Amino acid sequence: QVQLVESGGGLVQAGDSLTLSCAVSGHFFNSLAMGWFRQAPGKEREFVASISRTGSGTNYLDSVNGRFTISKNSAKKTMSLQMNSLKPEDTAVYFCAAKPGLATTDQKYDYWGQGTQVTVSS
């Protein structure tokens, strides 16, 4: 069983940076493809970024491409999302997700964290 715990959310101003982390336990970390998703108030949860098992392949939502960077640290068994130039529309609860196999942009991930709130004020 894989357990995911997010951290790093908070309240920031537009233009600021924030780094989210997802700690992974209970499975072979290097066998997991991982992703970040977010859900804004009144909206459906959406894909933000994904990273392959090896960390060599990444994919991003168009609106965050160039501002967000997803990465994996095998030694620490963590996944991170570096978010720069944050905008009010980035406000959401951010979830990390993981599954064995290939990274995808859909929500067909086997394991999910509890979410961390990111609020960007204008």
Secondary structure, 3 states (H helix, E strand, C coil): CCEEEEECCEEEECCCCEEEEEEEECCCHHHEEEEEEEECCCCCCEEEEEECCCCCCEEECCCCECCEEEEEECCCCEEEEEECCCCHHHCEEEEEEEEECCCCCCCCCCEECCCEEEEEEC
